[in-house]
Amino acid sequence: MVSMLAGLGHQLRHLLRAAGLAKSTYYHLLSHPAAVTRPDIEPMVAEIFARTPNGCGHRQIRMCLVHEFGVRVSHKSVLKVMRRMGLECRIRRPNPYRKYSSYR
């Protein structure tokens, strides 16, 4: 947003002050854009996730990728891809009405 407004002729120091960014942070983010992790496995992850009505977790998706598609990938990479795609496993979510009790 800041770089877009700076390109329209606004002064950079005013934009950075309004955004609450340091000048060094702004230039660091410009020179180091966020890299997309494993875009090649996105269609396969979406296909595996769509098989079940509630979806499945990143570990199960990783196992399917390794055994069915022959793709060597880390479970952390699969989790990053799932977060970027907005996929979330609905099977084992914590119950907000039941708190943890060490008494049991």
Biopython code that builds the backbone (N, CA, C, O; Angstrom):
import numpy as np
from Bio.PDB.StructureBuilder import StructureBuilder

atoms = [
    (1, "MET", "N", (0.825, -1.180, 0.000)),
    (1, "MET", "CA", (0.000, 0.000, 0.000)),
    (1, "MET", "C", (0.872, 1.247, 0.000)),
    (1, "MET", "O", (0.622, 2.204, -0.733)),
    (2, "VAL", "N", (1.921, 1.211, 0.855)),
    (2, "VAL", "CA", (2.800, 2.369, 0.953)),
    (2, "VAL", "C", (3.533, 2.588, -0.355)),
    (2, "VAL", "O", (3.655, 3.725, -0.809)),
    (3, "SER", "N", (4.025, 1.515, -0.973)),
    (3, "SER", "CA", (4.756, 1.670, -2.233)),
    (3, "SER", "C", (3.836, 2.149, -3.349)),
    (3, "SER", "O", (4.268, 2.891, -4.230)),
    (4, "MET", "N", (2.565, 1.730, -3.320)),
    (4, "MET", "CA", (1.626, 2.186, -4.331)),
    (4, "MET", "C", (1.366, 3.680, -4.193)),
    (4, "MET", "O", (1.363, 4.408, -5.185)),
    (5, "LEU", "N", (1.145, 4.140, -2.954)),
    (5, "LEU", "CA", (0.904, 5.565, -2.730)),
    (5, "LEU", "C", (2.152, 6.403, -2.972)),
    (5, "LEU", "O", (2.060, 7.555, -3.397)),
    (6, "ALA", "N", (3.329, 5.818, -2.699)),
    (6, "ALA", "CA", (4.573, 6.542, -2.964)),
    (6, "ALA", "C", (4.765, 6.720, -4.465)),
    (6, "ALA", "O", (5.337, 7.719, -4.900)),
    (7, "GLY", "N", (4.299, 5.776, -5.249)),
    (7, "GLY", "CA", (4.386, 5.888, -6.703)),
    (7, "GLY", "C", (3.450, 6.941, -7.268)),
    (7, "GLY", "O", (3.644, 7.406, -8.392)),
    (8, "LEU", "N", (2.440, 7.319, -6.502)),
    (8, "LEU", "CA", (1.495, 8.342, -6.962)),
    (8, "LEU", "C", (1.950, 9.752, -6.614)),
    (8, "LEU", "O", (1.259, 10.722, -6.926)),
    (9, "GLY", "N", (3.125, 9.874, -5.961)),
    (9, "GLY", "CA", (3.678, 11.196, -5.699)),
    (9, "GLY", "C", (3.623, 11.642, -4.255)),
    (9, "GLY", "O", (4.024, 12.766, -3.953)),
    (10, "HIS", "N", (3.146, 10.815, -3.359)),
    (10, "HIS", "CA", (3.125, 11.177, -1.944)),
    (10, "HIS", "C", (4.523, 10.996, -1.352)),
    (10, "HIS", "O", (5.297, 10.159, -1.815)),
    (11, "GLN", "N", (4.835, 11.780, -0.336)),
    (11, "GLN", "CA", (6.148, 11.659, 0.294)),
    (11, "GLN", "C", (6.216, 10.396, 1.141)),
    (11, "GLN", "O", (5.294, 10.074, 1.889)),
    (12, "LEU", "N", (7.336, 9.691, 1.002)),
    (12, "LEU", "CA", (7.494, 8.404, 1.667)),
    (12, "LEU", "C", (7.516, 8.545, 3.179)),
    (12, "LEU", "O", (6.957, 7.702, 3.880)),
    (13, "ARG", "N", (8.141, 9.578, 3.692)),
    (13, "ARG", "CA", (8.247, 9.719, 5.146)),
    (13, "ARG", "C", (6.886, 9.919, 5.793)),
    (13, "ARG", "O", (6.645, 9.432, 6.898)),
    (14, "HIS", "N", (5.987, 10.636, 5.107)),
    (14, "HIS", "CA", (4.636, 10.825, 5.645)),
    (14, "HIS", "C", (3.836, 9.516, 5.624)),
    (14, "HIS", "O", (3.092, 9.214, 6.556)),
    (15, "LEU", "N", (4.005, 8.748, 4.543)),
    (15, "LEU", "CA", (3.305, 7.469, 4.437)),
    (15, "LEU", "C", (3.795, 6.472, 5.485)),
    (15, "LEU", "O", (3.004, 5.737, 6.077)),
    (16, "LEU", "N", (5.111, 6.459, 5.706)),
    (16, "LEU", "CA", (5.667, 5.533, 6.698)),
    (16, "LEU", "C", (5.241, 5.915, 8.104)),
    (16, "LEU", "O", (4.985, 5.045, 8.937)),
    (17, "ARG", "N", (5.164, 7.203, 8.371)),
    (17, "ARG", "CA", (4.713, 7.638, 9.696)),
    (17, "ARG", "C", (3.255, 7.250, 9.909)),
    (17, "ARG", "O", (2.891, 6.814, 11.001)),
    (18, "ALA", "N", (2.414, 7.400, 8.884)),
    (18, "ALA", "CA", (0.994, 7.037, 9.004)),
    (18, "ALA", "C", (0.818, 5.519, 9.157)),
    (18, "ALA", "O", (-0.086, 5.063, 9.859)),
    (19, "ALA", "N", (1.687, 4.739, 8.495)),
    (19, "ALA", "CA", (1.584, 3.281, 8.574)),
    (19, "ALA", "C", (2.265, 2.725, 9.822)),
    (19, "ALA", "O", (2.031, 1.577, 10.200)),
    (20, "GLY", "N", (3.102, 3.530, 10.455)),
    (20, "GLY", "CA", (3.810, 3.067, 11.645)),
    (20, "GLY", "C", (4.970, 2.147, 11.312)),
    (20, "GLY", "O", (5.308, 1.259, 12.096)),
    (21, "LEU", "N", (5.585, 2.353, 10.149)),
    (21, "LEU", "CA", (6.704, 1.527, 9.708)),
    (21, "LEU", "C", (8.008, 2.321, 9.773)),
    (21, "LEU", "O", (8.028, 3.527, 9.528)),
    (22, "ALA", "N", (9.080, 1.633, 10.103)),
    (22, "ALA", "CA", (10.396, 2.245, 10.021)),
    (22, "ALA", "C", (10.863, 2.209, 8.569)),
    (22, "ALA", "O", (10.448, 1.343, 7.799)),
    (23, "LYS", "N", (11.716, 3.141, 8.206)),
    (23, "LYS", "CA", (12.198, 3.210, 6.835)),
    (23, "LYS", "C", (13.011, 1.971, 6.483)),
    (23, "LYS", "O", (12.930, 1.470, 5.362)),
    (24, "SER", "N", (13.789, 1.481, 7.431)),
    (24, "SER", "CA", (14.595, 0.288, 7.180)),
    (24, "SER", "C", (13.710, -0.940, 6.971)),
    (24, "SER", "O", (14.019, -1.797, 6.143)),
    (25, "THR", "N", (12.614, -1.024, 7.717)),
    (25, "THR", "CA", (11.681, -2.145, 7.550)),
    (25, "THR", "C", (11.031, -2.104, 6.177)),
    (25, "THR", "O", (10.875, -3.137, 5.526)),
    (26, "TYR", "N", (10.655, -0.917, 5.739)),
    (26, "TYR", "CA", (10.025, -0.750, 4.424)),
    (26, "TYR", "C", (10.965, -1.226, 3.316)),
    (26, "TYR", "O", (10.553, -1.983, 2.437)),
    (27, "TYR", "N", (12.217, -0.789, 3.352)),
    (27, "TYR", "CA", (13.161, -1.173, 2.305)),
    (27, "TYR", "C", (13.557, -2.646, 2.409)),
    (27, "TYR", "O", (13.833, -3.283, 1.392)),
    (28, "HIS", "N", (13.589, -3.189, 3.618)),
    (28, "HIS", "CA", (13.873, -4.618, 3.773)),
    (28, "HIS", "C", (12.756, -5.453, 3.159)),
    (28, "HIS", "O", (13.027, -6.443, 2.480)),
    (29, "LEU", "N", (11.502, -5.065, 3.391)),
    (29, "LEU", "CA", (10.374, -5.804, 2.818)),
    (29, "LEU", "C", (10.330, -5.667, 1.303)),
    (29, "LEU", "O", (9.898, -6.591, 0.615)),
    (30, "LEU", "N", (10.770, -4.527, 0.773)),
    (30, "LEU", "CA", (10.824, -4.367, -0.680)),
    (30, "LEU", "C", (11.870, -5.290, -1.304)),
    (30, "LEU", "O", (11.639, -5.862, -2.369)),
    (31, "SER", "N", (13.016, -5.435, -0.645)),
    (31, "SER", "CA", (14.087, -6.231, -1.228)),
    (31, "SER", "C", (13.941, -7.728, -0.937)),
    (31, "SER", "O", (14.596, -8.544, -1.587)),
    (32, "HIS", "N", (13.095, -8.101, 0.028)),
    (32, "HIS", "CA", (12.892, -9.511, 0.372)),
    (32, "HIS", "C", (11.405, -9.859, 0.311)),
    (32, "HIS", "O", (10.757, -9.969, 1.352)),
    (33, "PRO", "N", (10.854, -10.033, -0.896)),
    (33, "PRO", "CA", (9.429, -10.393, -0.966)),
    (33, "PRO", "C", (9.197, -11.807, -0.439)),
    (33, "PRO", "O", (10.078, -12.665, -0.507)),
    (34, "ALA", "N", (8.007, -12.026, 0.082)),
    (34, "ALA", "CA", (7.667, -13.339, 0.651)),
    (34, "ALA", "C", (7.581, -14.372, -0.472)),
    (34, "ALA", "O", (6.858, -14.185, -1.450)),
    (35, "ALA", "N", (8.325, -15.456, -0.318)),
    (35, "ALA", "CA", (8.345, -16.507, -1.331)),
    (35, "ALA", "C", (7.188, -17.475, -1.083)),
    (35, "ALA", "O", (6.867, -17.794, 0.062)),
    (36, "VAL", "N", (6.581, -17.929, -2.147)),
    (36, "VAL", "CA", (5.480, -18.885, -2.057)),
    (36, "VAL", "C", (6.076, -20.284, -1.919)),
    (36, "VAL", "O", (6.911, -20.694, -2.724)),
    (37, "THR", "N", (5.642, -21.006, -0.898)),
    (37, "THR", "CA", (6.160, -22.339, -0.626)),
    (37, "THR", "C", (5.402, -23.390, -1.431)),
    (37, "THR", "O", (4.185, -23.513, -1.295)),
    (38, "ARG", "N", (6.089, -24.129, -2.246)),
    (38, "ARG", "CA", (5.590, -25.277, -2.997)),
    (38, "ARG", "C", (4.261, -25.037, -3.729)),
    (38, "ARG", "O", (3.258, -25.671, -3.402)),
    (39, "PRO", "N", (4.246, -24.133, -4.710)),
    (39, "PRO", "CA", (2.991, -23.927, -5.453)),
    (39, "PRO", "C", (2.623, -25.120, -6.338)),
    (39, "PRO", "O", (1.485, -25.220, -6.796)),
    (40, "ASP", "N", (3.579, -26.026, -6.580)),
    (40, "ASP", "CA", (3.316, -27.168, -7.451)),
    (40, "ASP", "C", (2.411, -28.216, -6.821)),
    (40, "ASP", "O", (1.811, -29.015, -7.540)),
    (41, "ILE", "N", (2.297, -28.233, -5.498)),
    (41, "ILE", "CA", (1.471, -29.267, -4.853)),
    (41, "ILE", "C", (0.071, -28.771, -4.502)),
    (41, "ILE", "O", (-0.733, -29.538, -3.972)),
    (42, "GLU", "N", (-0.236, -27.515, -4.783)),
    (42, "GLU", "CA", (-1.556, -26.966, -4.422)),
    (42, "GLU", "C", (-2.720, -27.741, -5.021)),
    (42, "GLU", "O", (-3.657, -28.057, -4.288)),
    (43, "PRO", "N", (-2.717, -28.071, -6.330)),
    (43, "PRO", "CA", (-3.872, -28.825, -6.859)),
    (43, "PRO", "C", (-4.016, -30.211, -6.234)),
    (43, "PRO", "O", (-5.133, -30.683, -6.020)),
    (44, "MET", "N", (-2.901, -30.860, -5.942)),
    (44, "MET", "CA", (-2.970, -32.185, -5.329)),
    (44, "MET", "C", (-3.506, -32.096, -3.900)),
    (44, "MET", "O", (-4.283, -32.948, -3.470)),
    (45, "VAL", "N", (-3.086, -31.057, -3.163)),
    (45, "VAL", "CA", (-3.575, -30.870, -1.793)),
    (45, "VAL", "C", (-5.078, -30.602, -1.809)),
    (45, "VAL", "O", (-5.814, -31.137, -0.979)),
    (46, "ALA", "N", (-5.534, -29.776, -2.750)),
    (46, "ALA", "CA", (-6.965, -29.478, -2.842)),
    (46, "ALA", "C", (-7.765, -30.731, -3.179)),
    (46, "ALA", "O", (-8.862, -30.933, -2.659)),
    (47, "GLU", "N", (-7.216, -31.566, -4.045)),
    (47, "GLU", "CA", (-7.922, -32.804, -4.416)),
    (47, "GLU", "C", (-8.024, -33.755, -3.223)),
    (47, "GLU", "O", (-9.087, -34.322, -2.972)),
    (48, "ILE", "N", (-6.944, -33.928, -2.501)),
    (48, "ILE", "CA", (-6.953, -34.828, -1.343)),
    (48, "ILE", "C", (-7.874, -34.288, -0.256)),
    (48, "ILE", "O", (-8.605, -35.052, 0.375)),
    (49, "PHE", "N", (-7.844, -32.976, -0.033)),
    (49, "PHE", "CA", (-8.670, -32.368, 1.011)),
    (49, "PHE", "C", (-10.155, -32.494, 0.690)),
    (49, "PHE", "O", (-10.978, -32.639, 1.594)),
    (50, "ALA", "N", (-10.497, -32.437, -0.599)),
    (50, "ALA", "CA", (-11.904, -32.483, -1.004)),
    (50, "ALA", "C", (-12.508, -33.884, -0.936)),
    (50, "ALA", "O", (-13.722, -34.025, -1.081)),
    (51, "ARG", "N", (-11.723, -34.895, -0.727)),
    (51, "ARG", "CA", (-12.245, -36.266, -0.699)),
    (51, "ARG", "C", (-13.170, -36.521, 0.478)),
    (51, "ARG", "O", (-14.146, -37.258, 0.339)),
    (52, "THR", "N", (-12.893, -35.942, 1.614)),
    (52, "THR", "CA", (-13.696, -36.176, 2.812)),
    (52, "THR", "C", (-14.544, -34.952, 3.109)),
    (52, "THR", "O", (-14.145, -33.835, 2.781)),
    (53, "PRO", "N", (-15.707, -35.137, 3.722)),
    (53, "PRO", "CA", (-16.589, -33.983, 3.965)),
    (53, "PRO", "C", (-16.002, -32.970, 4.946)),
    (53, "PRO", "O", (-16.242, -31.772, 4.797)),
    (54, "ASN", "N", (-15.237, -33.420, 5.946)),
    (54, "ASN", "CA", (-14.651, -32.502, 6.911)),
    (54, "ASN", "C", (-13.207, -32.165, 6.590)),
    (54, "ASN", "O", (-12.562, -31.443, 7.350)),
    (55, "GLY", "N", (-12.690, -32.665, 5.493)),
    (55, "GLY", "CA", (-11.296, -32.451, 5.167)),
    (55, "GLY", "C", (-10.409, -33.376, 5.971)),
    (55, "GLY", "O", (-10.903, -34.256, 6.676)),
    (56, "CYS", "N", (-9.120, -33.187, 5.875)),
    (56, "CYS", "CA", (-8.176, -33.977, 6.658)),
    (56, "CYS", "C", (-6.986, -33.096, 6.987)),
    (56, "CYS", "O", (-6.817, -32.021, 6.411)),
    (57, "GLY", "N", (-6.178, -33.548, 7.902)),
    (57, "GLY", "CA", (-5.077, -32.752, 8.397)),
    (57, "GLY", "C", (-3.855, -32.796, 7.509)),
    (57, "GLY", "O", (-3.806, -33.537, 6.528)),
    (58, "HIS", "N", (-2.861, -31.986, 7.868)),
    (58, "HIS", "CA", (-1.667, -31.876, 7.038)),
    (58, "HIS", "C", (-0.836, -33.155, 7.050)),
    (58, "HIS", "O", (-0.155, -33.452, 6.068)),
    (59, "ARG", "N", (-0.879, -33.908, 8.131)),
    (59, "ARG", "CA", (-0.095, -35.151, 8.175)),
    (59, "ARG", "C", (-0.686, -36.206, 7.237)),
    (59, "ARG", "O", (0.039, -36.906, 6.530)),
    (60, "GLN", "N", (-2.007, -36.301, 7.247)),
    (60, "GLN", "CA", (-2.664, -37.270, 6.366)),
    (60, "GLN", "C", (-2.506, -36.870, 4.905)),
    (60, "GLN", "O", (-2.325, -37.730, 4.042)),
    (61, "ILE", "N", (-2.575, -35.575, 4.621)),
    (61, "ILE", "CA", (-2.390, -35.104, 3.245)),
    (61, "ILE", "C", (-0.968, -35.403, 2.784)),
    (61, "ILE", "O", (-0.749, -35.789, 1.636)),
    (62, "ARG", "N", (0.001, -35.221, 3.689)),
    (62, "ARG", "CA", (1.386, -35.520, 3.347)),
    (62, "ARG", "C", (1.557, -36.999, 3.021)),
    (62, "ARG", "O", (2.250, -37.346, 2.065)),
    (63, "MET", "N", (0.920, -37.886, 3.821)),
    (63, "MET", "CA", (1.020, -39.322, 3.549)),
    (63, "MET", "C", (0.432, -39.657, 2.177)),
    (63, "MET", "O", (0.995, -40.466, 1.440)),
    (64, "CYS", "N", (-0.687, -39.041, 1.838)),
    (64, "CYS", "CA", (-1.305, -39.293, 0.530)),
    (64, "CYS", "C", (-0.415, -38.772, -0.599)),
    (64, "CYS", "O", (-0.304, -39.415, -1.643)),
    (65, "LEU", "N", (0.209, -37.632, -0.402)),
    (65, "LEU", "CA", (1.101, -37.091, -1.432)),
    (65, "LEU", "C", (2.289, -38.030, -1.668)),
    (65, "LEU", "O", (2.695, -38.252, -2.809)),
    (66, "VAL", "N", (2.833, -38.570, -0.599)),
    (66, "VAL", "CA", (3.996, -39.449, -0.723)),
    (66, "VAL", "C", (3.612, -40.770, -1.373)),
    (66, "VAL", "O", (4.305, -41.229, -2.281)),
    (67, "HIS", "N", (2.520, -41.393, -0.927)),
    (67, "HIS", "CA", (2.184, -42.737, -1.389)),
    (67, "HIS", "C", (1.428, -42.756, -2.719)),
    (67, "HIS", "O", (1.622, -43.675, -3.515)),
    (68, "GLU", "N", (0.578, -41.773, -2.975)),
    (68, "GLU", "CA", (-0.215, -41.799, -4.212)),
    (68, "GLU", "C", (0.459, -41.048, -5.354)),
    (68, "GLU", "O", (0.436, -41.506, -6.497)),
    (69, "PHE", "N", (1.060, -39.897, -5.053)),
    (69, "PHE", "CA", (1.631, -39.074, -6.110)),
    (69, "PHE", "C", (3.155, -39.180, -6.179)),
    (69, "PHE", "O", (3.763, -38.725, -7.147)),
    (70, "GLY", "N", (3.769, -39.771, -5.170)),
    (70, "GLY", "CA", (5.215, -39.923, -5.177)),
    (70, "GLY", "C", (5.978, -38.632, -4.971)),
    (70, "GLY", "O", (7.107, -38.493, -5.442)),
    (71, "VAL", "N", (5.373, -37.685, -4.272)),
    (71, "VAL", "CA", (5.996, -36.380, -4.028)),
    (71, "VAL", "C", (6.632, -36.391, -2.651)),
    (71, "VAL", "O", (5.957, -36.662, -1.657)),
    (72, "ARG", "N", (7.926, -36.097, -2.581)),
    (72, "ARG", "CA", (8.594, -36.001, -1.288)),
    (72, "ARG", "C", (8.422, -34.579, -0.779)),
    (72, "ARG", "O", (8.922, -33.626, -1.375)),
    (73, "VAL", "N", (7.713, -34.454, 0.320)),
    (73, "VAL", "CA", (7.416, -33.126, 0.857)),
    (73, "VAL", "C", (7.332, -33.230, 2.372)),
    (73, "VAL", "O", (6.956, -34.268, 2.916)),
    (74, "SER", "N", (7.684, -32.153, 3.039)),
    (74, "SER", "CA", (7.621, -32.100, 4.496)),
    (74, "SER", "C", (6.199, -31.780, 4.937)),
    (74, "SER", "O", (5.450, -31.118, 4.218)),
    (75, "HIS", "N", (5.833, -32.253, 6.122)),
    (75, "HIS", "CA", (4.495, -31.943, 6.627)),
    (75, "HIS", "C", (4.370, -30.452, 6.930)),
    (75, "HIS", "O", (3.268, -29.906, 6.877)),
    (76, "LYS", "N", (5.474, -29.787, 7.246)),
    (76, "LYS", "CA", (5.425, -28.346, 7.491)),
    (76, "LYS", "C", (5.127, -27.578, 6.208)),
    (76, "LYS", "O", (4.414, -26.574, 6.230)),
    (77, "SER", "N", (5.673, -28.053, 5.091)),
    (77, "SER", "CA", (5.380, -27.410, 3.805)),
    (77, "SER", "C", (3.914, -27.584, 3.432)),
    (77, "SER", "O", (3.285, -26.668, 2.903)),
    (78, "VAL", "N", (3.380, -28.763, 3.711)),
    (78, "VAL", "CA", (1.959, -29.015, 3.436)),
    (78, "VAL", "C", (1.094, -28.104, 4.304)),
    (78, "VAL", "O", (0.086, -27.571, 3.839)),
    (79, "LEU", "N", (1.488, -27.926, 5.563)),
    (79, "LEU", "CA", (0.732, -27.050, 6.461)),
    (79, "LEU", "C", (0.763, -25.605, 5.975)),
    (79, "LEU", "O", (-0.255, -24.915, 6.040)),
    (80, "LYS", "N", (1.908, -25.136, 5.490)),
    (80, "LYS", "CA", (2.001, -23.772, 4.945)),
    (80, "LYS", "C", (1.099, -23.597, 3.727)),
    (80, "LYS", "O", (0.420, -22.581, 3.583)),
    (81, "VAL", "N", (1.102, -24.609, 2.850)),
    (81, "VAL", "CA", (0.254, -24.551, 1.651)),
    (81, "VAL", "C", (-1.216, -24.527, 2.054)),
    (81, "VAL", "O", (-2.006, -23.767, 1.493)),
    (82, "MET", "N", (-1.582, -25.358, 3.026)),
    (82, "MET", "CA", (-2.979, -25.400, 3.471)),
    (82, "MET", "C", (-3.407, -24.073, 4.084)),
    (82, "MET", "O", (-4.523, -23.615, 3.839)),
    (83, "ARG", "N", (-2.550, -23.457, 4.868)),
    (83, "ARG", "CA", (-2.886, -22.157, 5.463)),
    (83, "ARG", "C", (-3.045, -21.090, 4.395)),
    (83, "ARG", "O", (-3.940, -20.248, 4.480)),
    (84, "ARG", "N", (-2.168, -21.122, 3.375)),
    (84, "ARG", "CA", (-2.263, -20.135, 2.300)),
    (84, "ARG", "C", (-3.553, -20.321, 1.496)),
    (84, "ARG", "O", (-4.152, -19.348, 1.039)),
    (85, "MET", "N", (-3.977, -21.585, 1.328)),
    (85, "MET", "CA", (-5.193, -21.868, 0.572)),
    (85, "MET", "C", (-6.453, -21.704, 1.414)),
    (85, "MET", "O", (-7.559, -21.691, 0.873)),
    (86, "GLY", "N", (-6.301, -21.579, 2.734)),
    (86, "GLY", "CA", (-7.457, -21.414, 3.607)),
    (86, "GLY", "C", (-8.126, -22.731, 3.971)),
    (86, "GLY", "O", (-9.298, -22.741, 4.347)),
    (87, "LEU", "N", (-7.403, -23.844, 3.866)),
    (87, "LEU", "CA", (-7.950, -25.153, 4.196)),
    (87, "LEU", "C", (-7.669, -25.457, 5.660)),
    (87, "LEU", "O", (-6.546, -25.286, 6.133)),
    (88, "GLU", "N", (-8.692, -25.908, 6.370)),
    (88, "GLU", "CA", (-8.544, -26.198, 7.790)),
    (88, "GLU", "C", (-9.294, -27.476, 8.109)),
    (88, "GLU", "O", (-10.440, -27.656, 7.698)),
    (89, "CYS", "N", (-8.647, -28.350, 8.836)),
    (89, "CYS", "CA", (-9.268, -29.608, 9.234)),
    (89, "CYS", "C", (-10.322, -29.330, 10.300)),
    (89, "CYS", "O", (-10.033, -28.664, 11.294)),
    (90, "ARG", "N", (-11.531, -29.828, 10.106)),
    (90, "ARG", "CA", (-12.633, -29.587, 11.037)),
    (90, "ARG", "C", (-12.895, -30.776, 11.951)),
    (90, "ARG", "O", (-13.846, -30.757, 12.732)),
    (91, "ILE", "N", (-12.071, -31.799, 11.864)),
    (91, "ILE", "CA", (-12.351, -33.019, 12.611)),
    (91, "ILE", "C", (-12.036, -32.859, 14.090)),
    (91, "ILE", "O", (-12.902, -33.091, 14.934)),
    (92, "ARG", "N", (-10.825, -32.469, 14.413)),
    (92, "ARG", "CA", (-10.398, -32.391, 15.818)),
    (92, "ARG", "C", (-10.163, -30.954, 16.235)),
    (92, "ARG", "O", (-9.019, -30.531, 16.402)),
    (93, "ARG", "N", (-11.209, -30.220, 16.398)),
    (93, "ARG", "CA", (-11.132, -28.852, 16.887)),
    (93, "ARG", "C", (-11.381, -28.868, 18.384)),
    (93, "ARG", "O", (-12.213, -29.646, 18.849)),
    (94, "PRO", "N", (-10.685, -28.032, 19.164)),
    (94, "PRO", "CA", (-10.969, -27.993, 20.603)),
    (94, "PRO", "C", (-12.373, -27.463, 20.876)),
    (94, "PRO", "O", (-12.845, -26.546, 20.205)),
    (95, "ASN", "N", (-13.023, -28.048, 21.860)),
    (95, "ASN", "CA", (-14.364, -27.635, 22.227)),
    (95, "ASN", "C", (-14.266, -26.382, 23.102)),
    (95, "ASN", "O", (-13.657, -26.437, 24.170)),
    (96, "PRO", "N", (-14.849, -25.253, 22.679)),
    (96, "PRO", "CA", (-14.715, -24.032, 23.479)),
    (96, "PRO", "C", (-15.517, -24.083, 24.783)),
    (96, "PRO", "O", (-15.289, -23.269, 25.677)),
    (97, "TYR", "N", (-16.451, -25.026, 24.898)),
    (97, "TYR", "CA", (-17.288, -25.099, 26.093)),
    (97, "TYR", "C", (-16.688, -25.993, 27.173)),
    (97, "TYR", "O", (-17.125, -25.954, 28.323)),
    (98, "ARG", "N", (-15.694, -26.794, 26.812)),
    (98, "ARG", "CA", (-15.078, -27.693, 27.786)),
    (98, "ARG", "C", (-13.624, -27.295, 27.977)),
    (98, "ARG", "O", (-12.811, -27.473, 27.070)),
    (99, "LYS", "N", (-13.296, -26.773, 29.112)),
    (99, "LYS", "CA", (-11.943, -26.347, 29.409)),
    (99, "LYS", "C", (-11.106, -27.538, 29.878)),
    (99, "LYS", "O", (-11.648, -28.576, 30.259)),
    (100, "TYR", "N", (-9.816, -27.384, 29.849)),
    (100, "TYR", "CA", (-8.898, -28.433, 30.325)),
    (100, "TYR", "C", (-8.962, -28.509, 31.858)),
    (100, "TYR", "O", (-8.950, -27.494, 32.554)),
    (101, "SER", "N", (-9.030, -29.719, 32.341)),
    (101, "SER", "CA", (-9.033, -29.925, 33.786)),
    (101, "SER", "C", (-8.053, -31.046, 34.102)),
    (101, "SER", "O", (-8.210, -32.164, 33.610)),
    (102, "SER", "N", (-7.055, -30.761, 34.910)),
    (102, "SER", "CA", (-6.063, -31.774, 35.257)),
    (102, "SER", "C", (-6.586, -32.714, 36.348)),
    (102, "SER", "O", (-5.924, -33.696, 36.684)),
    (103, "TYR", "N", (-7.764, -32.423, 36.902)),
    (103, "TYR", "CA", (-8.342, -33.241, 37.956)),
    (103, "TYR", "C", (-8.646, -34.645, 37.458)),
    (103, "TYR", "O", (-8.454, -35.622, 38.183)),
    (104, "ARG", "N", (-9.117, -34.745, 36.230)),
    (104, "ARG", "CA", (-9.465, -36.040, 35.674)),
    (104, "ARG", "C", (-8.232, -36.871, 35.485)),
    (104, "ARG", "O", (-8.318, -38.008, 35.022)),
]
sb = StructureBuilder()
sb.init_structure("model")
sb.init_model(0)
sb.init_chain("A")
sb.init_seg("    ")
for serial, (resi, resn, name, xyz) in enumerate(atoms, 1):
    if name == "N":
        sb.init_residue(resn, " ", resi, " ")
    sb.init_atom(name, np.array(xyz, "f"), 0.0, 1.0, " ", f" {name:<3s}", serial, name[0])
structure = sb.get_structure()
